Amino acid sequence: MAQFLLVLSGVLLGTAATLLIEFLLPRRAAEKAEAATDASREIHETSLQLLREPQLLLARVQAELRQRPWW
């Protein structure tokens, strides 16, 4: 659920930033804003990777615990 919300917020922010860059900002400011948008996209992708790693680790540990006898 958290990943979905992060992706959705990234899409919405990306769309809003793109519209702002294309239609409202002067050319030079648009170039700076586009660079900032690219940087924020990288941060967003990194945060998604950081969310996936614990989920994968948790799934692996749960699978190991299911295979291990309790007695």
Buried (B, 14 or more C-beta within 10 A) or exposed (E): EEEEEBEEEBEEBBEEBEEBBEEEBEEEEBEEBBEEBEEBBEEBEEEBEEEEEEEEEEEEEEEEEEEEEEE
